Amino acid sequence: MRSAIDAVQDAGFGERSWLDALTAVADLTGSMGAQLVGFGEDAAVPFNWVMGLPPEAAEEFVLSGGADPRVNSRVRVGMSAPELAVLDETAFSSAEDARLHRDYGRWLERYDLAFGCLSPLLRRDGLLVGMALMRNAAQGNVTADQKRAFAAVAPHARAAVRTQLAVGAQGWRLAFSLIDALSVVVIVCDRHGRILDRSALADDFLSKDTRLLARRGSVSAARDKDSAQLNKAISVAASPERLGPPPQRPVILRTRNGVDPLIVEVHPAPAAYALRHRGAALLIVRSAPIAEARRASIARDLFGLTAAEAVVAARLAEGLGPQAIAEGLEVGIGTIRTHIRRIYEKCEVNSQIELVALLTRL
């Protein structure tokens, strides 16, 4: 029991994932799976972390009507029960639910979820957070000892949830104050790109920038191609079922004519955001001109490039082609091609790929 309690306490401080904690709870009670789920208004499910079922099961649960108290007696009874009450399958009418509601019944049958045991952990601001055990037909209903073990862990899980919600409301306000002092643009989004929070500097940035945009409360890019890459990165980073780290490569956004690159790093957001919004992503915006200035300085100092050649070399290293560089610098394409020829000669490279590798390594 100690290992399960330690796991949920660690999850509250972000030292372990909730999937790890749920695994420990399922092992303690001899159950096929465990769940930490939030229910909002109108049968909304802001988060649903499930251990023991395939990732698609959580979304199918919502589509089947499983989050609707009119369909699912486990939800209906759990919503009216006191916090930390422990209810086993004898309190529900799951067989009747499955008979009356075919989609939900098929979901129960598909994943062999014949028995359940749950505890409402916390009610706050229209959100009900509950923890549950999932048991198949062979495992049967929980035994008295298993029910007592689950009841012993539930208060620690409740404290862990409260810790994460408190850190989200207070600790990250302090963190954003520090971020603003460091002049860093930071944006927190849900997995659909909707903005949940942002640093003060981000407000000014989004009101002026032409590469990263805020439209109807969601982030997007000026170019459709860039928006697709940004949306994919956010979706991966914010996925609650993510098993491994998100891609480490940043997303590069450009203006509509393909110039002036902006670097956006996308990472999983702190657990406090993920808890309420079923996953969230943290966007850190870094100005490409800073990287460009560094590369230009290296190229100028080490290879004797002129100031104009150094700028062209830096933009080549960002992946821009000759035409885009010419448009960005407002000079003729012939001038840029002359600069590129001289850059290759001075740097002793034969292609843009070799130049990028050289400047990146340096």
Secondary structure, DSSP 4 states (H G I P E B T S, - for coil): -HHHHHHHHHHHTTSS-HHHHHHHHHHHHT-SEEEEEEE-GGG--SEEEEESS-THHHHHHHHTTTT-TTT-HHHHHHHHSPTT--B-GGG--HHHHHHH-HHHHHHHHHTT--EEEEEEEEEETTEEEEEEEEE-TTT-SPPHHHHHHHHHHHHHHHHHHHHHHHIIIIIHHHHHHHHHHTT-EEEEEETT-BEEEE-HHHHHHHHH-SSEEEETTEEEESSHHHHHHHHHHHHHHH-TT--SPPP-SPEEE--TTS-S-EEEEEEEPPHHHHHHHTSEEEEEEEEHHHHHHHHHHHHHHHH---HHHHHHHHHHHTT--HHHHHHHHT--HHHHHHHHHHHHHHHT-SSHHHHHHHHHH-
